[in-house]
């Protein structure tokens, strides 16, 4: 049950980050997404270490015409860079 509650929280935080992005509040969007990413960091680290194509997928998504998709991918890439997981 705790896992489901955490997933609900992460979903709400992600949705709010998307709404911030739509409103043009890029700073709050970035902060919210970073908090979401902090919660899932272990899975993210494992995925990027075991699946080299994961970074390629993020880079491709960051170039998407879908502004929300590209912004989210960029935020994840920036997060990984700040954490020293990518150069």
C-alpha positions in Angstrom: 0.0 0.0 0.0 2.8 2.4 0.7 4.3 1.8 -2.8 0.9 2.8 -4.3 0.7 5.9 -2.2 4.2 6.9 -3.3 3.3 6.3 -6.9 0.2 8.5 -6.5 2.3 11.2 -5.0 4.9 11.0 -7.8 2.1 11.1 -10.4 0.6 14.2 -8.8 4.0 15.9 -8.6 4.8 15.0 -12.3 1.4 16.3 -13.4 1.9 19.5 -11.5 5.4 19.9 -13.1 3.7 19.6 -16.5 1.1 22.2 -15.6 3.9 24.5 -14.4 5.7 24.0 -17.7 2.5 24.8 -19.6 2.0 28.0 -17.5 5.6 28.9 -18.4 6.8 28.4 -14.8 10.0 26.6 -15.8 11.7 27.0 -12.5 9.0 25.3 -10.5 8.6 22.6 -13.2 12.3 21.8 -12.9 12.2 21.7 -9.1 9.2 19.4 -9.1 10.7 17.1 -11.7 13.9 16.9 -9.8 12.0 15.9 -6.6 10.2 13.2 -8.7 13.5 12.0 -10.1 15.1 11.9 -6.6 12.4 9.4 -5.6 13.1 7.2 -8.5 16.8 7.7 -8.6 17.7 4.1 -8.0 15.7 2.8 -10.9 17.0 5.6 -13.1 20.6 4.9 -12.2 20.2 1.2 -12.8 18.5 1.8 -16.1 21.1 4.1 -17.5 23.9 1.9 -16.3 22.5 -1.4 -17.7 20.8 0.0 -20.8 23.0 2.3 -22.8 20.1 3.0 -25.2 18.2 4.7 -22.4 20.3 7.8 -22.8 19.7 7.7 -26.6 16.0 7.5 -26.0 16.2 10.6 -23.7 18.3 12.5 -26.2 15.8 11.7 -29.0 12.9 12.7 -26.9 14.6 16.0 -26.0 14.5 16.8 -29.7 10.8 16.0 -30.0 8.3 18.5 -31.5 6.1 17.8 -28.4 7.3 20.6 -26.1 6.2 18.8 -22.9 8.0 15.6 -24.0 11.1 17.4 -25.0 11.2 19.5 -21.8 10.8 16.4 -19.6 13.5 14.6 -21.4 15.8 17.6 -21.1 15.1 17.8 -17.4 16.0 14.2 -16.9 19.2 14.6 -18.9 20.1 17.6 -16.9 19.4 15.8 -13.7 21.6 12.8 -14.8 24.4 15.3 -15.7 24.2 17.1 -12.3 24.4 13.7 -10.6 27.5 12.8 -12.6 25.8 9.9 -14.4 26.4 11.4 -17.9 28.9 13.9 -19.2 
